[in-house]
Amino acid sequence: MKRIVIAVLVLLMAAPIAYAKSYGGAEIPDTVTIEGNKLVLNGAGVRKKFGLVKVYAGALYLTNKSSDANKILDADEPMMIRMHCIRAGVSPQKLIDSWNESFANITNNNLAPWQAQIDKFNSAFTTETVEDQKYDITYLPAKGLVVYIDGVEKVAIADKKFKRLVFSIWLGDRPLDGGLEKLKNQMLGK
């Protein structure tokens, strides 16, 4: 009887772990709930620089799974990209420079129509990254694009078109490099 009780306790303690997968050492849950919206993991992978350095685990969460990037980019429904930091010590300026490089790439250097939204988006990133920090870049139709850092809302930008621009960093036709192309395919479950 004692063995059965111990076995049941071990199974109950392990159950929460079974609902998360590890990507580069970062635990990525199968589901998340954001402001009452339950989202399911569509796909995840590890963002590497120079093919070697693990920077973050990236995960795409949707209301329903999809491998169609354009459909996801155009959707007016809750969704989220989680960046779970693996590498600590990335400065806010380096992160902002990376965002800006991606935005310039996506828009063919036509940033002027987006500059106010880009500046507001970038204002969310004010501290150096730490290991296990979570950036949740979320789209909620009622609020727009919302950036949460470790569960704390930093900025909200009520603009569906800007959501498309930001999510295009990972899901668009013009990834900045091969590492993002690989992560895109993993997020799309390919």
C-alpha positions in Angstrom: 0.0 0.0 0.0 2.8 2.4 0.9 4.4 1.9 -2.6 1.1 2.7 -4.3 0.7 6.0 -2.3 4.3 6.9 -3.1 3.8 6.1 -6.8 0.6 8.3 -6.9 2.4 11.2 -5.2 5.3 11.0 -7.6 2.9 11.0 -10.6 0.9 14.0 -9.1 4.1 16.0 -8.5 5.4 15.2 -12.1 2.1 16.1 -13.8 2.7 19.9 -14.2 6.1 19.1 -15.7 4.5 16.9 -18.3 2.6 20.0 -19.7 5.8 21.9 -20.5 8.6 21.2 -22.9 12.2 22.4 -22.7 13.7 24.4 -25.5 17.3 25.2 -24.9 16.7 24.8 -21.1 13.6 27.2 -21.2 10.4 25.6 -20.1 7.6 26.4 -22.6 4.1 25.5 -21.4 1.5 23.9 -23.8 -1.1 26.5 -23.0 -1.1 30.1 -21.6 -4.0 32.3 -20.5 -3.7 36.0 -21.1 -6.4 38.3 -19.9 -9.0 35.5 -19.9 -7.9 34.1 -23.4 -6.6 30.6 -23.4 -4.0 30.1 -26.1 -2.3 26.8 -27.2 1.3 26.3 -28.2 1.5 26.3 -32.0 5.3 25.7 -32.1 8.5 26.7 -30.5 12.3 26.6 -31.0 15.5 28.3 -29.9 16.8 31.5 -31.5 20.5 31.3 -32.0 23.0 33.9 -33.1 25.8 32.8 -35.4 24.3 29.3 -35.3 25.8 28.7 -31.8 24.8 31.1 -29.1 21.4 30.4 -27.6 19.6 33.7 -27.1 16.0 32.9 -26.3 13.4 30.2 -26.7 10.6 31.5 -29.0 7.1 30.2 -28.8 3.9 31.1 -30.8 0.6 30.7 -29.1 -2.7 30.9 -30.9 -6.4 30.2 -30.2 -6.3 27.4 -32.8 -3.1 25.8 -34.3 -2.1 26.9 -37.8 0.9 26.6 -40.1 -0.2 29.4 -42.4 1.9 32.4 -41.5 -0.1 34.9 -43.6 -3.4 33.8 -42.0 -1.8 34.2 -38.6 -0.5 37.7 -39.5 -3.9 38.8 -40.8 -5.9 37.3 -37.9 -7.8 39.6 -35.6 -7.8 37.2 -32.7 -5.7 36.7 -29.5 -2.2 35.4 -30.1 1.2 35.7 -28.4 4.9 35.3 -29.1 6.8 34.4 -26.0 10.6 35.1 -25.8 12.0 33.2 -22.9 15.5 34.5 -22.3 18.2 32.0 -22.2 21.1 34.4 -22.5 21.4 37.1 -19.9 23.1 40.4 -20.3 21.6 41.7 -23.6 21.4 45.5 -23.1 18.2 47.4 -23.9 20.0 49.3 -26.6 21.2 46.1 -28.3 17.6 44.7 -28.1 16.2 47.9 -29.5 18.8 48.0 -32.3 17.8 44.4 -33.2 14.1 45.4 -33.3 14.9 48.4 -35.5 17.0 46.4 -37.8 14.1 43.9 -38.3 11.6 46.7 -38.8 13.8 48.3 -41.4 14.2 44.9 -43.2 10.5 44.2 -43.2 9.5 47.7 -44.5 12.4 48.2 -47.0 13.6 51.0 -44.8 10.2 52.8 -44.9 9.9 53.4 -41.2 8.3 56.8 -41.2 4.7 55.6 -41.2 5.5 53.4 -38.2 7.9 55.5 -36.2 5.5 56.5 -33.4 4.4 52.9 -32.8 8.0 51.7 -33.1 9.2 54.2 -30.5 6.4 53.2 -28.1 7.1 49.5 -28.6 10.8 50.1 -28.0 10.1 52.0 -24.8 9.0 48.7 -23.2 12.6 47.5 -23.2 14.5 49.4 -20.5 16.6 46.8 -18.6 19.2 44.3 -19.5 17.9 40.7 -20.0 18.2 38.2 -17.3 18.0 34.4 -17.6 14.5 33.0 -17.5 12.9 36.5 -18.2 9.8 36.3 -20.3 8.8 38.8 -23.0 5.2 38.2 -24.1 4.4 40.1 -27.2 0.6 39.7 -27.3 -2.2 40.7 -29.6 -5.6 41.2 -28.0 -8.3 42.6 -30.4 -9.7 44.8 -27.6 -6.3 46.3 -26.7 -4.1 45.9 -29.7 -0.4 44.8 -29.4 0.6 44.5 -25.7 4.1 43.9 -24.4 4.3 42.1 -21.1 7.7 41.5 -19.3 7.5 38.8 -16.7 3.7 39.2 -16.6 3.7 43.0 -16.1 2.1 45.1 -18.9 4.7 47.6 -20.3 3.0 49.1 -23.4 -0.2 48.7 -25.4 -0.5 49.9 -29.0 -4.0 49.8 -30.4 -3.1 49.1 -34.0 -3.8 45.8 -35.8 -1.5 46.8 -38.6 1.4 47.3 -36.2 0.7 43.9 -34.8 1.3 42.5 -38.2 4.5 44.4 -38.5 5.8 43.1 -35.2 4.7 39.5 -35.7 6.4 39.6 -39.1 9.8 39.7 -37.3 9.2 36.0 -36.7 6.5 35.0 -39.2 7.0 37.3 -42.2 8.5 36.7 -45.6 11.6 38.6 -44.9 13.4 37.1 -41.9 16.5 39.0 -40.8 18.7 35.9 -41.0 18.7 32.1 -41.2 18.2 31.7 -37.5 14.9 33.5 -37.6 13.9 31.5 -40.7 14.5 28.3 -38.7 12.6 29.6 -35.7 9.7 30.7 -38.0 9.3 27.1 -39.2 9.5 25.8 -35.7 6.8 28.2 -34.5 4.6 27.2 -37.4 5.0 23.6 -36.4 6.9 22.6 -39.6 
